[in-house]
């Protein structure tokens, strides 16, 4: 009887202990939730203040832009024409480099394919079949290259047009603000040169990214065509072995 009473009291104490632990965990969860709510509220108020500050800056820049004179229009027009000429020049250089890469890749593929066919092909019948398949592959490859080249040029022209519109508006705002802020200082010309230099660096990095993406796509396409040729070659060997076995039997 004493043992049962002791076990009952132990069970009650254990239950009370677990209830205390759960209550403590619940209060910790409530405090943690309140703490996170306080942090989120603080971040939200900071965002509102930051938005109001940026709106004030943009409003000031807009009023400054409205008050600009014919002299500003002349400077912005000159910078705009310089930007158009620079963009066209870089597009020409990148297009030339891209076409040189395509021609070089096609030339090396042709040399490797010629050596491969000279080593493997033995009879006139197989030469005719493989030659037909090879010409079909060349025509298909040229067609896909034309489609990819057209899409690539369309993407470059669209990107250049959007970049030109955004860059023109951005440079107009920067030049207008800088002109009113530094009209009595000799640092005005240094600021224009620095802005043009940073625009050139960003444009170069963007075009490098486009070329890198196109180059990786070209490598994957070449590997896929090599896999198709290898599969056709193994199928041809198995077919030849099967025909030889049938003749022998």
C-alpha positions as CSV (number, residue, x, y, z in Angstrom):
1,X,0.0,0.0,0.0
2,X,2.9,2.3,0.8
3,X,4.6,1.5,-2.5
4,X,1.5,2.3,-4.5
5,X,1.0,5.6,-2.6
6,X,4.7,6.5,-3.3
7,X,4.3,5.7,-7.0
8,X,1.1,7.8,-7.2
9,X,2.9,10.8,-5.6
10,X,5.8,10.4,-8.0
11,X,3.4,10.4,-10.9
12,X,1.8,13.6,-9.7
13,X,5.1,15.3,-9.2
14,X,6.3,14.2,-12.6
15,X,3.1,15.5,-14.2
16,X,3.5,18.8,-12.4
17,X,7.2,19.0,-13.5
18,X,6.3,18.4,-17.2
19,X,3.4,21.0,-16.9
20,X,6.0,23.5,-15.5
21,X,8.4,22.8,-18.4
22,X,5.6,23.1,-21.0
23,X,4.4,26.4,-19.4
24,X,7.9,27.7,-19.4
25,X,8.4,26.8,-23.1
26,X,5.0,28.4,-24.0
27,X,6.0,31.7,-22.2
28,X,9.4,31.6,-24.0
29,X,7.5,31.2,-27.3
30,X,5.2,34.1,-26.6
31,X,8.2,36.3,-25.6
32,X,10.1,35.3,-28.7
33,X,7.1,36.1,-30.9
34,X,6.7,39.5,-29.3
35,X,10.4,40.2,-29.8
36,X,10.2,39.3,-33.5
37,X,7.1,41.4,-33.9
38,X,9.0,44.4,-32.3
39,X,11.9,43.8,-34.8
40,X,9.6,43.6,-37.8
41,X,7.7,46.8,-36.6
42,X,11.0,48.6,-36.3
43,X,12.1,47.5,-39.8
44,X,8.8,48.6,-41.2
45,X,9.0,52.1,-39.7
46,X,12.6,52.3,-41.0
47,X,11.4,51.4,-44.5
48,X,8.7,54.1,-44.3
49,X,11.2,56.7,-43.2
50,X,13.7,55.6,-46.0
51,X,10.9,55.8,-48.6
52,X,9.9,59.3,-47.5
53,X,13.6,60.4,-47.6
54,X,14.1,59.0,-51.2
55,X,10.8,60.6,-52.3
56,X,12.1,64.0,-51.0
57,X,15.4,63.5,-52.9
58,X,13.6,62.6,-56.1
59,X,11.2,65.5,-55.7
60,X,14.1,67.9,-55.3
61,X,15.9,66.4,-58.3
62,X,12.7,66.7,-60.4
63,X,12.3,70.4,-59.5
64,X,15.9,71.0,-60.3
65,X,15.4,69.3,-63.7
66,X,12.4,71.6,-64.5
67,X,14.5,74.7,-63.7
68,X,17.3,73.7,-66.2
69,X,18.3,76.0,-69.1
70,X,19.2,75.7,-72.8
71,X,22.8,75.2,-71.8
72,X,21.9,72.0,-70.0
73,X,20.0,70.8,-73.0
74,X,23.1,71.4,-75.2
75,X,25.4,69.4,-72.8
76,X,22.9,66.5,-72.5
77,X,22.4,66.3,-76.3
78,X,26.2,66.1,-76.7
79,X,26.5,63.4,-74.1
80,X,23.5,61.5,-75.6
81,X,25.1,61.4,-79.1
82,X,28.4,60.3,-77.6
83,X,26.6,57.5,-75.8
84,X,24.9,56.4,-79.0
85,X,28.2,56.3,-81.0
86,X,30.0,54.4,-78.1
87,X,27.1,51.8,-77.9
88,X,27.2,51.3,-81.7
89,X,31.0,50.9,-81.7
90,X,30.9,48.3,-78.8
91,X,28.1,46.4,-80.5
92,X,30.1,46.2,-83.7
93,X,33.2,44.9,-81.9
94,X,31.2,42.3,-79.9
95,X,29.3,41.1,-83.0
96,X,32.6,40.7,-84.9
97,X,34.1,38.7,-82.0
98,X,31.0,36.5,-81.8
99,X,31.0,35.7,-85.5
100,X,34.8,34.9,-85.3
101,X,34.1,32.5,-82.5
102,X,31.3,30.7,-84.5
103,X,33.5,30.5,-87.6
104,X,36.5,29.1,-85.6
105,X,34.3,26.5,-83.9
106,X,32.8,25.4,-87.3
107,X,36.3,25.1,-88.8
108,X,37.6,22.9,-86.0
109,X,34.5,20.8,-86.1
110,X,34.9,20.3,-89.8
111,X,38.6,19.2,-89.5
112,X,37.8,16.8,-86.7
113,X,34.8,15.3,-88.6
114,X,36.9,14.9,-91.8
115,X,39.6,13.0,-89.9
116,X,37.0,10.8,-88.1
117,X,35.2,9.9,-91.3
118,X,38.5,9.2,-93.2
119,X,39.5,6.8,-90.4
120,X,36.2,4.9,-90.1
121,X,34.6,4.7,-93.5
122,X,35.7,1.8,-95.7
123,X,33.2,0.9,-98.4
124,X,31.4,3.1,-101.0
125,X,28.0,2.1,-99.7
126,X,28.7,3.3,-96.1
127,X,30.4,6.4,-97.4
128,X,27.2,7.3,-99.3
129,X,24.9,6.8,-96.3
130,X,27.2,8.7,-93.9
131,X,27.8,11.5,-96.4
132,X,24.0,12.0,-96.7
133,X,23.6,12.0,-92.9
134,X,26.5,14.4,-92.6
135,X,25.1,16.8,-95.1
136,X,21.7,16.7,-93.4
137,X,23.5,17.4,-90.1
138,X,25.4,20.4,-91.6
139,X,22.1,21.8,-93.0
140,X,20.3,21.3,-89.6
141,X,23.2,22.8,-87.7
142,X,23.3,25.9,-90.1
143,X,19.6,26.3,-89.6
144,X,19.8,26.2,-85.8
145,X,22.8,28.5,-85.9
146,X,20.8,31.0,-88.0
147,X,17.8,30.9,-85.6
148,X,20.1,31.3,-82.5
149,X,22.0,34.1,-84.2
150,X,18.8,35.9,-85.0
151,X,17.4,35.5,-81.5
152,X,20.8,36.6,-80.1
153,X,20.9,39.8,-82.2
154,X,17.3,40.6,-81.3
155,X,18.1,40.2,-77.6
156,X,21.2,42.4,-78.0
157,X,19.2,45.1,-79.8
158,X,16.3,45.0,-77.3
159,X,18.7,45.1,-74.4
160,X,20.7,47.9,-75.9
161,X,17.5,49.9,-76.6
162,X,16.2,49.5,-73.0
163,X,19.6,50.2,-71.6
164,X,19.8,53.4,-73.8
165,X,16.4,54.6,-72.6
166,X,17.2,53.9,-68.9
167,X,20.8,55.3,-69.2
168,X,19.5,58.4,-71.0
169,X,17.0,59.2,-68.2
170,X,19.5,58.3,-65.5
171,X,22.3,60.5,-67.1
172,X,19.8,63.3,-67.6
173,X,18.9,63.3,-63.9
174,X,22.6,63.0,-62.8
175,X,23.8,65.7,-65.2
176,X,21.0,68.1,-64.2
177,X,21.6,67.6,-60.5
178,X,25.4,67.8,-60.9
179,X,25.2,70.9,-63.0
180,X,23.1,72.9,-60.5
181,X,25.3,71.6,-57.6
182,X,28.7,72.2,-59.2
183,X,28.0,75.0,-61.7
184,X,30.7,77.2,-60.0
185,X,33.3,74.4,-59.5
186,X,35.9,73.0,-61.9
187,X,35.0,69.5,-60.7
188,X,32.0,69.5,-63.1
189,X,34.0,68.1,-66.0
190,X,35.7,65.5,-63.8
191,X,32.2,64.2,-62.7
192,X,31.0,63.9,-66.3
193,X,34.2,61.9,-67.3
194,X,33.9,59.6,-64.2
195,X,30.2,58.9,-64.9
196,X,31.0,58.0,-68.5
197,X,33.8,55.7,-67.4
198,X,31.6,53.8,-65.0
199,X,28.9,53.4,-67.6
200,X,31.6,51.9,-70.0
201,X,32.7,49.4,-67.3
202,X,29.1,48.3,-66.6
203,X,28.4,47.9,-70.3
204,X,31.5,45.8,-70.8
205,X,30.6,43.5,-67.9
206,X,27.1,43.1,-69.3
207,X,28.3,42.2,-72.8
208,X,30.9,39.8,-71.3
209,X,28.1,38.0,-69.4
210,X,26.0,37.6,-72.7
211,X,29.0,36.2,-74.6
212,X,29.8,33.8,-71.7
213,X,26.2,32.5,-71.7
214,X,26.3,32.1,-75.6
215,X,29.6,30.3,-75.4
216,X,28.4,27.7,-72.8
217,X,25.2,27.1,-74.9
218,X,27.5,26.5,-77.9
219,X,29.6,24.0,-76.0
220,X,26.5,22.1,-74.8
221,X,25.1,22.0,-78.4
222,X,28.5,20.7,-79.7
223,X,28.6,18.0,-77.0
224,X,25.0,16.9,-77.8
225,X,25.8,16.6,-81.6
226,X,28.9,14.6,-80.7
227,X,26.8,12.2,-78.6
228,X,24.4,11.7,-81.5
229,X,27.2,10.9,-83.9
230,X,28.8,8.5,-81.4
231,X,25.4,6.7,-81.0
232,X,25.0,6.4,-84.8
233,X,28.5,5.1,-85.1
234,X,27.9,2.3,-82.5
235,X,24.6,1.4,-84.2
236,X,26.4,1.1,-87.5
237,X,29.1,-1.2,-86.0
238,X,26.4,-3.5,-84.4
239,X,24.5,-3.6,-87.7
240,X,27.7,-4.6,-89.6
241,X,28.5,-7.3,-87.1
242,X,25.0,-8.7,-87.3
243,X,25.1,-8.8,-91.1
244,X,28.5,-10.5,-91.0
245,X,27.1,-13.1,-88.6
246,X,24.2,-13.8,-90.8
247,X,26.4,-14.3,-93.8
248,X,28.7,-16.6,-91.9
249,X,25.8,-18.7,-90.7
